[in-house]
Amino acid sequence: MTRPLAGPQTLLRTLNGRAILESLARSGAQTRTELMDATGLSRTAVTQVLRMLDGAGAIAEAGVDRRARGPAAGRVTLHPQLGFAAAVHVDHRAAHVVLVDAAGVVRAEQHGDFPLNGDRVAHIAAFVEACRRDATGTVHLAVVGVPGIVTSDGSIRDDQGPDGGAFRTTLAERLGCPVRVENDVNLAALAELTAGVGAEMSSFSLLLLDDGLGAGTVIDGALHRGHGGVAGEIMYLPQSPLPVGAPLVNDQVVADLALGLGLDQDAPLATHLDAAEQGDDASGQIVAEIGKRIALAAGSIGLVIDPEVFILSGHAAHPALVEAIHRVAEEYAPRLPLRFIVSSFGPEAPLVGAVGEAASALRATLFTRILTPLDKSAR
């Protein structure tokens, strides 16, 4: 493991402080000896930085370590009242909100459907406020994953996603803190990159099937968003014999396929997936068609990007659909080998990604705020 950058206390005071804060965030409560091992700092440097951090209200005592020989050593941890970040996943039906601390630990959670014709921003803000009351602390920022195209400045393109382009500004005003908006599939890809099956891969494309089909692609270890945030919007990839501009798969496609087979048009995809897994032939035909469309979409991506693997997420990770996708992939393997694996996080992948990004942004915000007075005092 690479140690956080640290150096002489008189010249690199801020870096030493950040090294200790990052170590506490990553590993939890530690003794001075453990912090010395983690950062490479001397005992004197660790002691001086801890004294400064204690004066800034950044750390707190966390009991003693009685495992080591000799006198019990006191442990320190990040102060529990440093505050939180909100991680939010929004789809067309519901919102899921969690508060995380600087260590990435979830401290409160709320989830529920949007009211019909209600104010979605107000609904999300109410969830955040309920979480804040449960966790008792300040919310410093929010990271929100939404469906649709998100541009580089955090706007929601073409009014896609909840309440269109005004969503971020309105939510920031309601929450009283900065809000970062990100595409939900990109967040799912980040979750796999940092803590899932993609962590050891240099490139992959995550295919998430929910209300529609989207892709989040990592190239050379970095998420590829594209110039205008359009990268991964594969819902309308041309695919014979579908007419140009027709969606590959969404609720309407499922309804149309069900109608042609004499099944309930109002039944969601999840119902057909479960029925197909239990051997229902008609639902199996729906799943087979959707599996074919997803596999061919992956083939188009593979011919352009050639990722190491495709990660199936959301409904695409259902065993019945995974089997259907593999059948088509095997058929085309002699001409275009494609490898598919299942997401580590299933339907929760976008929220897991939002939690990771929110915790990282919170650490950057808090640690800069804590260490700025130390930096000034060193001048």
C-alpha positions as CSV (number, residue, x, y, z in Angstrom):
1,M,0.0,0.0,0.0
2,T,1.3,3.5,-0.9
3,R,1.7,5.7,2.1
4,P,0.2,9.2,2.1
5,L,2.7,11.8,1.3
6,A,4.4,13.2,4.5
7,G,7.5,15.2,5.3
8,P,9.3,17.5,7.8
9,Q,6.9,19.1,10.2
10,T,8.1,22.6,9.5
11,L,7.8,22.5,5.8
12,L,5.0,20.0,5.1
13,R,2.7,20.7,8.0
14,T,-0.4,20.6,5.9
15,L,0.6,17.4,4.1
16,N,1.4,15.7,7.4
17,G,-2.0,16.7,8.7
18,R,-3.7,15.4,5.6
19,A,-1.7,12.1,5.8
20,I,-3.0,11.5,9.3
21,L,-6.6,12.6,8.5
22,E,-6.6,10.3,5.5
23,S,-5.2,7.4,7.5
24,L,-7.9,7.9,10.2
25,A,-10.6,8.0,7.5
26,R,-9.3,4.9,5.8
27,S,-8.5,2.7,8.8
28,G,-10.5,4.1,11.7
29,A,-9.3,4.8,15.3
30,Q,-5.5,4.4,15.7
31,T,-2.7,4.8,18.2
32,R,0.2,7.1,17.6
33,T,2.4,4.1,16.8
34,E,-0.1,2.9,14.2
35,L,-0.2,6.4,12.7
36,M,3.6,6.4,12.5
37,D,3.5,3.1,10.6
38,A,0.7,4.3,8.3
39,T,2.2,7.6,7.4
40,G,6.0,7.2,7.8
41,L,6.0,10.2,10.2
42,S,8.1,10.4,13.4
43,R,6.5,10.1,16.8
44,T,7.3,13.8,17.4
45,A,5.6,14.8,14.1
46,V,2.6,12.7,14.8
47,T,2.2,14.1,18.3
48,Q,2.5,17.7,17.0
49,V,0.0,17.2,14.2
50,L,-2.5,15.5,16.5
51,R,-2.2,18.4,18.9
52,M,-3.1,20.8,16.1
53,L,-5.9,18.6,14.8
54,D,-7.3,18.3,18.4
55,G,-7.3,22.1,18.7
56,A,-9.2,22.4,15.4
57,G,-11.9,20.0,16.6
58,A,-11.0,17.4,13.9
59,I,-10.2,14.4,16.1
60,A,-11.5,12.8,19.3
61,E,-10.3,10.2,21.8
62,A,-11.4,6.7,21.0
63,G,-10.4,4.6,24.0
64,V,-7.2,2.7,24.5
65,D,-5.4,-0.2,22.9
66,R,-4.8,-2.9,25.4
67,R,-3.6,-5.5,22.9
68,A,0.0,-4.4,22.8
69,R,2.6,-5.1,25.5
70,G,3.4,-2.3,28.0
71,P,1.2,0.6,29.0
72,A,-2.1,1.0,27.2
73,A,-1.9,3.4,24.2
74,G,-4.6,5.9,23.6
75,R,-6.4,5.8,20.3
76,V,-7.8,8.8,18.3
77,T,-10.4,8.9,15.6
78,L,-12.0,11.5,13.4
79,H,-14.4,13.7,15.4
80,P,-18.0,12.3,15.1
81,Q,-19.4,15.8,14.7
82,L,-17.4,16.7,11.5
83,G,-20.6,16.3,9.5
84,F,-21.9,14.3,6.6
85,A,-22.4,14.1,2.9
86,A,-25.7,13.0,1.3
87,A,-25.6,10.3,-1.3
88,V,-28.8,10.1,-3.4
89,H,-30.0,7.8,-6.1
90,V,-33.0,9.0,-8.1
91,D,-35.0,7.0,-10.7
92,H,-38.3,7.8,-12.3
93,R,-40.3,6.3,-9.4
94,A,-38.4,6.8,-6.2
95,A,-35.4,8.3,-4.3
96,H,-32.9,6.6,-2.0
97,V,-31.0,8.8,0.4
98,V,-28.1,8.0,2.8
99,L,-25.8,10.2,4.9
100,V,-22.2,9.1,5.0
101,D,-19.4,10.4,7.2
102,A,-15.8,11.1,6.1
103,A,-14.9,7.4,6.5
104,G,-17.6,6.4,4.2
105,V,-19.8,4.9,6.9
106,V,-23.5,5.2,6.3
107,R,-25.1,7.0,9.3
108,A,-28.7,7.4,8.2
109,E,-31.0,6.2,5.4
110,Q,-34.4,7.0,3.9
111,H,-36.1,5.5,0.8
112,G,-39.5,5.9,-0.8
113,D,-41.6,6.5,-3.9
114,F,-42.2,9.9,-5.2
115,P,-45.8,11.2,-4.7
116,L,-47.9,11.4,-7.9
117,N,-47.6,14.9,-9.4
118,G,-45.6,15.9,-6.4
119,D,-42.5,18.1,-6.0
120,R,-39.6,15.7,-6.4
121,V,-37.0,18.2,-5.1
122,A,-39.1,18.7,-1.9
123,H,-39.4,15.0,-1.5
124,I,-35.6,14.4,-1.7
125,A,-35.0,17.4,0.6
126,A,-37.4,15.9,3.1
127,F,-35.5,12.6,3.1
128,V,-32.2,14.4,3.6
129,E,-33.7,16.3,6.5
130,A,-35.0,13.2,8.1
131,C,-31.6,11.6,7.8
132,R,-30.0,14.7,9.3
133,R,-32.2,14.5,12.3
134,D,-31.4,10.8,12.8
135,A,-27.6,11.4,12.4
136,T,-27.5,14.8,14.2
137,G,-25.0,16.8,12.2
138,T,-24.4,19.2,9.3
139,V,-24.8,18.1,5.7
140,H,-21.9,19.7,3.8
141,L,-22.6,18.5,0.2
142,A,-24.7,16.0,-1.8
143,V,-23.9,13.7,-4.7
144,V,-27.0,12.7,-6.7
145,G,-27.2,10.0,-9.3
146,V,-30.0,10.5,-11.9
147,P,-31.0,8.8,-15.2
148,G,-30.4,10.7,-18.4
149,I,-27.6,12.7,-19.9
150,V,-25.6,14.8,-17.4
151,T,-23.2,17.4,-18.9
152,S,-19.8,18.4,-17.5
153,D,-21.2,21.3,-15.5
154,G,-23.8,19.0,-13.8
155,S,-26.8,20.0,-15.7
156,I,-29.4,17.5,-16.9
157,R,-29.5,17.7,-20.7
158,D,-32.7,18.1,-22.6
159,D,-34.8,18.0,-19.4
160,Q,-34.1,14.4,-18.9
161,G,-34.1,13.2,-15.3
162,P,-36.1,14.6,-12.4
163,D,-37.5,18.1,-13.1
164,G,-35.1,18.9,-15.9
165,G,-32.1,21.3,-15.8
166,A,-33.2,23.3,-12.8
167,F,-33.0,20.2,-10.6
168,R,-29.4,20.8,-9.3
169,T,-29.9,24.5,-8.5
170,T,-33.3,24.0,-6.8
171,L,-32.0,21.0,-4.7
172,A,-28.9,23.0,-3.7
173,E,-31.1,25.8,-2.5
174,R,-33.4,23.5,-0.5
175,L,-30.5,21.6,1.1
176,G,-28.3,24.7,1.7
177,C,-25.2,23.0,0.4
178,P,-23.4,22.3,-2.9
179,V,-25.0,19.5,-5.0
180,R,-23.1,17.5,-7.6
181,V,-25.3,15.6,-10.2
182,E,-23.9,12.5,-11.9
183,N,-25.4,10.0,-14.4
184,D,-26.5,6.9,-12.4
185,V,-24.9,4.4,-14.7
186,N,-21.6,6.3,-14.4
187,L,-21.9,6.0,-10.6
188,A,-22.5,2.3,-10.9
189,A,-19.3,2.0,-13.0
190,L,-17.4,4.0,-10.4
191,A,-18.7,1.6,-7.7
192,E,-17.3,-1.4,-9.6
193,L,-14.0,0.4,-10.3
194,T,-13.3,1.3,-6.7
195,A,-14.8,-1.6,-4.7
196,G,-16.3,-4.2,-7.1
197,V,-15.4,-6.7,-9.8
198,G,-13.8,-4.0,-11.9
199,A,-11.2,-3.0,-9.4
200,E,-8.5,-5.1,-10.9
201,M,-9.4,-4.4,-14.5
202,S,-7.9,-1.7,-16.8
203,S,-11.0,-1.4,-18.8
204,F,-14.7,-2.5,-18.7
205,S,-18.1,-1.5,-19.7
206,L,-21.0,-1.7,-17.2
207,L,-24.4,-2.4,-18.8
208,L,-27.2,-1.3,-16.5
209,L,-30.8,-2.2,-17.3
210,D,-33.5,-0.5,-15.3
211,D,-36.1,1.8,-17.0
212,G,-33.8,1.7,-20.0
213,L,-30.4,0.4,-21.0
214,G,-27.2,2.5,-20.3
215,A,-23.5,1.9,-20.2
216,G,-20.7,3.2,-18.0
217,T,-17.3,2.7,-19.5
218,V,-13.9,2.7,-17.8
219,I,-10.8,3.0,-20.1
220,D,-7.3,2.7,-18.7
221,G,-8.6,2.9,-15.1
222,A,-10.7,6.1,-15.6
223,L,-14.4,6.7,-16.2
224,H,-15.1,7.9,-19.7
225,R,-17.9,10.5,-19.7
226,G,-17.5,11.9,-23.2
227,H,-17.3,15.5,-24.3
228,G,-20.9,16.3,-23.6
229,G,-21.8,13.5,-21.2
230,V,-23.4,11.4,-23.9
231,A,-20.9,8.5,-23.7
232,G,-22.8,5.3,-22.7
233,E,-26.3,6.4,-23.9
234,I,-26.7,3.1,-25.8
235,M,-30.5,2.9,-25.6
236,Y,-30.9,3.8,-29.2
237,L,-27.9,2.1,-30.9
238,P,-29.0,1.0,-34.4
239,Q,-29.8,-2.7,-34.4
240,S,-31.4,-4.7,-37.2
241,P,-34.2,-5.3,-37.8
242,L,-35.3,-2.5,-35.4
243,P,-36.0,0.8,-37.1
244,V,-33.4,3.6,-36.6
245,G,-34.3,5.5,-33.4
246,A,-36.2,2.6,-31.8
247,P,-35.3,1.9,-28.2
248,L,-33.5,-1.4,-27.6
249,V,-35.3,-2.1,-24.3
250,N,-37.6,-0.1,-22.0
251,D,-41.0,-0.6,-20.3
252,Q,-42.8,0.0,-23.6
253,V,-40.6,-2.6,-25.4
254,V,-41.4,-5.1,-22.7
255,A,-45.2,-4.3,-23.0
256,D,-45.1,-4.7,-26.8
257,L,-43.3,-8.0,-26.6
258,A,-45.8,-9.2,-23.9
259,L,-48.7,-8.2,-26.1
260,G,-47.4,-10.2,-29.0
261,L,-47.2,-13.3,-26.8
262,G,-50.6,-12.8,-25.1
263,L,-49.1,-11.8,-21.8
264,D,-50.1,-9.0,-19.4
265,Q,-48.8,-5.7,-20.9
266,D,-48.7,-4.1,-17.5
267,A,-46.4,-6.7,-16.0
268,P,-42.9,-5.3,-15.3
269,L,-39.7,-6.9,-16.7
270,A,-38.9,-8.3,-13.3
271,T,-42.1,-10.4,-13.4
272,H,-41.1,-11.9,-16.8
273,L,-37.6,-12.5,-15.5
274,D,-38.8,-14.5,-12.5
275,A,-41.4,-16.4,-14.7
276,A,-38.7,-17.3,-17.2
277,E,-36.4,-18.6,-14.5
278,Q,-39.3,-20.8,-13.3
279,G,-39.7,-22.2,-16.9
280,D,-42.5,-20.2,-18.4
281,D,-42.0,-20.4,-22.1
282,A,-43.7,-17.1,-23.2
283,S,-41.7,-15.0,-20.6
284,G,-38.7,-17.0,-21.7
285,Q,-39.1,-15.7,-25.2
286,I,-39.3,-12.1,-23.9
287,V,-36.1,-12.6,-21.9
288,A,-34.4,-14.2,-24.9
289,E,-35.2,-11.3,-27.1
290,I,-34.0,-8.7,-24.6
291,G,-30.8,-10.8,-23.9
292,K,-30.1,-10.8,-27.7
293,R,-30.5,-7.0,-27.9
294,I,-28.1,-6.5,-24.9
295,A,-25.5,-8.9,-26.3
296,L,-25.6,-7.2,-29.7
297,A,-25.3,-3.8,-28.1
298,A,-22.2,-5.1,-26.2
299,G,-20.9,-6.2,-29.5
300,S,-21.1,-2.7,-31.0
301,I,-19.3,-1.3,-27.9
302,G,-16.7,-4.1,-28.2
303,L,-15.9,-3.2,-31.8
304,V,-15.2,0.4,-30.9
305,I,-13.7,0.2,-27.4
306,D,-12.7,-3.5,-26.9
307,P,-13.1,-3.5,-23.1
308,E,-11.7,-6.4,-21.0
309,V,-15.2,-7.4,-19.8
310,F,-18.8,-6.3,-19.7
311,I,-20.4,-6.1,-16.2
312,L,-24.1,-6.8,-16.0
313,S,-26.0,-4.6,-13.5
314,G,-29.6,-3.9,-12.6
315,H,-32.1,-6.2,-14.2
316,A,-29.3,-7.4,-16.6
317,A,-27.8,-9.2,-13.6
318,H,-30.9,-11.4,-13.2
319,P,-29.9,-15.1,-13.6
320,A,-32.5,-15.6,-16.4
321,L,-31.2,-12.6,-18.4
322,V,-27.5,-13.5,-17.7
323,E,-28.1,-16.9,-19.2
324,A,-29.9,-15.5,-22.3
325,I,-27.0,-13.0,-22.9
326,H,-24.4,-15.8,-22.5
327,R,-26.3,-17.9,-25.1
328,V,-26.1,-15.1,-27.7
329,A,-22.5,-14.3,-26.8
330,E,-21.5,-17.9,-27.3
331,E,-23.1,-17.9,-30.8
332,Y,-21.0,-14.9,-31.8
333,A,-17.8,-15.8,-30.0
334,P,-16.0,-17.2,-33.0
335,R,-16.3,-13.8,-34.7
336,L,-16.3,-11.4,-31.7
337,P,-15.4,-12.8,-28.3
338,L,-17.3,-11.0,-25.5
339,R,-16.9,-11.7,-21.8
340,F,-19.8,-11.0,-19.3
341,I,-19.7,-11.0,-15.5
342,V,-22.3,-9.9,-12.9
343,S,-22.0,-6.7,-10.9
344,S,-20.9,-6.9,-7.3
345,F,-23.7,-4.6,-6.1
346,G,-26.8,-5.4,-8.3
347,P,-29.5,-2.8,-8.3
348,E,-27.7,-0.8,-5.6
349,A,-24.7,-0.1,-7.7
350,P,-25.6,3.5,-8.5
351,L,-26.2,4.3,-4.8
352,V,-22.9,2.5,-3.9
353,G,-21.1,4.7,-6.4
354,A,-22.8,7.8,-5.0
355,V,-21.8,6.9,-1.5
356,G,-18.2,6.5,-2.5
357,E,-18.1,9.8,-4.4
358,A,-19.9,11.6,-1.6
359,A,-17.4,10.3,1.0
360,S,-14.5,11.3,-1.1
361,A,-15.8,14.8,-1.8
362,L,-16.6,15.2,1.9
363,R,-13.0,14.3,2.9
364,A,-11.6,16.8,0.4
365,T,-13.9,19.5,1.7
366,L,-13.5,18.9,5.4
367,F,-9.7,18.2,5.3
368,T,-9.1,21.4,3.3
369,R,-11.2,23.4,5.8
370,I,-9.4,21.8,8.8
371,L,-5.9,22.3,7.5
372,T,-6.2,25.8,6.0
373,P,-5.7,27.5,9.4
374,L,-2.6,25.2,9.9
375,D,-1.3,26.2,6.5
376,K,-1.8,29.9,7.3
377,S,0.0,29.6,10.7
378,A,3.0,28.1,9.0
379,R,3.6,31.2,6.8
